[in-house]
Amino acid sequence: MKSIYSFFTAACFFMHGAWAATSITLPGTQESNSWTNLSSAAYPSSSGYPTSFMTTLQHWPAPLVAQSGGGSAVFGKEDGTGGYFSAAGYIYNFNDPGQYYLRDLTPISGMQTLVLQLEMGQGPGITPLLFLNGGSTGLIADFTRGEMGGTYPNFLYQWDLQSVGSIASYEVRWGTDPHTAIKRVDVDSSTQFAQVIPEPSACLLSLLSACLFLRRSRS
């Protein structure tokens, strides 16, 4: 029963299939940042970045400025955790769990929503949490979704920030398990909220019905 439940749960998470990162369009004034080339060619060892499993715990000399978009967020790795830039175009953790963050010290004024996308070999080992204004309390995403990505699955997280007040800075933190690849990172924010990640209500109802049917069949 547990294996069947896991199968249906995975199916629900990836029910709305797509390819590569989702193009996010939000009302209001929107800011976007993307990191699409996470290769050793873009971040070579000559610049101080780790480029092999022998240096997976090596310090990054600086967080990564976005490769496209007009926002001011940066993407970084916590010291002492895994993550090196491979020639194949992704960050790989090898044997060490990775701890990553997106940080914006000058976000868009009046921000009311944030959408994070992670194209990864598997889901985050530590769920992304959003920290506001240097605080220590992390907010879980209000809406989540998984899609079949271009190379790897794409995981989406959206926060509804309409009721949190003024936001002077933010940081999203998440962790990855060993042997996980990160292919792409995208973040979008806006001065107006609109839900861009559908709630999986229909899928959950289907899952519940399937589980009840299987339970009856086994009794």
N, C-alpha and C positions, 0 to 999 in steps of 0.2 A: 504493500500500500504506500509506503514512504517513497519508493522509487517512482511510482505512478504520480504521486502528488508533486514530486520534484519536476517531473517531466511537464506537467500541466503548468506549474509555476513558471518554468523557463519559457514555455510557449506563450504565456500571458505577457511576460516582460518584453518579448520580441514580436508581439502580435502585429504591430504597425510597422511592417518592413520598409526599409529604404536603403539607399546606397550612399555611402560617404556621409559627411557632416550635413546636418539639416540647415537650410538657409532660414535664419530667424528674422522675422519682420515684426517689430513692436510699434505700437502707437507712441506719439510723443517724440521727444528727442532721444535718439538711440546712439550708443557707442558700442563698438565691436573691436575685439582683438583676436588674432589667430596665430597659432604656431603650427605650421604645416610641414616644415622640413627640419626634423629633429635628428639629423645625421651627423656623423663625425666630420663630414666635409664642411657643414655649416658651423660646427662647434669643435674645431680641431684641438688635438692635444697641445699644439704649439701655443694655443691661447689659454691653456691651463685646464681644459675640460677633460674629464675621463673618457677614454675611447676604447677600453677593453675591459674584460671581466676582472683582470688583475687590479684595476683601479676603480672598481665599482663604488667603493666607499670614499673616493677622493672628493675633496671639497670643490664645488663649482666656484670659479672666481667671481661670478656675478650672476644674479638672476637674468633670465632671458627677456629682453625687450621684444614686444610683439613684432612678428614678421609682416603683418598686414593689419589694417584697421586704424582708426583714429583715436582709440582710447589710450589710457596711460597705465594699464595693468602690466605687471611683470610676472613671469613664471619661474619658480625656483625649487630647489631641492634642499631639504634639511641636511646639515652636516652629519656625517656618521651613518647615513642610510644609503641603500643601493640606488644605482641608476647611472649608466654610462651611455654615451652616444655611439651607436653602431653605424657601420658603413651602409647597412641596409635601409637606413632612414628612420630609425625609431630609438627611443630610450629603452634600454633593457636592464632589468634588475639583477640578473643572474641569481646567486644564492641568497641575496640579501633583500629583505623587505625595504621598500622605498617610502619616503615621506615627502610629499610635495605640497606646494602652495601656489595660489594666485593672489597677488597683493596689489591693491590700488590705493595710494595715499592721496590721490586727487581725483576721486570718481566724479561722474557727472552730477551736477547740482540737482537736487530734488529727485534722486534715484528712487524708484518704486518697485523695480523688479530686476532680478539677475538670473541669467540662464547660462549654465556651464555645460559644455560638451566634452567628453573624453572618449577618443577612439583608442581602445585598448584591447589587448589579447584576452583579458577577462575583466570582470567587474572589480571595482576598488575593494581591496581587503579591509580598508577602513572607510566607511561612508563619508562622502564630502560634507563638511560642516562649514557654515558661514559665520564669521566673527566680525562684528561691527564696532567701529570707533575704538579699536584697541581693547575691546572687552574680552573676557575669558569664557563666556557662555556661547557655545556653538549652536547655530540653528540648523536643523535638518531641512532639506528641501520640501516644499509643499507639494510638488509634482515631480514624478520621475518617469522615465521611459527608456527602453532599450530598442535599438534598431540594428539591423544587419549592416555593418559599415562597409567601406570600400575594401580595406584589407582586414580589419578587425571589427568587432561589434562597436557600436557607438552608444555611449551612455549619456543621457540628458538629465539635468537637474534644474528646476526652476524654483526660485524663492519669491513669494509675495511679500513685498516690503511696504505696503501702503500704510501700515499702522505703527511702524517702528520709529517714526520721527526723522530728524535730520541725520544724514549719513556723511561723516567727514572722511571716513576711510573704511576699507573692508579687506578681509582676507579669507579665502576659501582654503581649507586644508583637507587632504585625503591621503590615504596610504595604499600601497600596492603590495601584493604577495610576491614572494620570490618567483623568478622565471616569468615575469609579466612584462609585456612590451607596451609602451605608450607611443602611438603613431601620430596623434594630432590632439591639440587642445584649442578650444574656442570659448570665448566668453562674450556675452551681450548684456547690456544694461539699458534701461530707459527711464524716462521721467513719467511714463504712464504704464500701468499694469494691464496686461492682457494675457490670459492663459494660453500658452502656445504648446503645452504638453498635455494631450488628452488624458483624462482620468480613465483608468482601465475598468470601469464599472461593468461593462458588458462582459469583459473577459472574466472578471471575478465571479459573476453570476454563472457563467458557463463552467468555471472551475468548481464552484460549489455544487452545481447540478451533477457534474461528472463524479465528484467524490461521493455524493449521496447515492448515486446509482451504483457505484462500485461497492459501497458499503452494504447496500441492500443485496447485491448479487452474491456477496461473500457470506451473508448471514443465512 
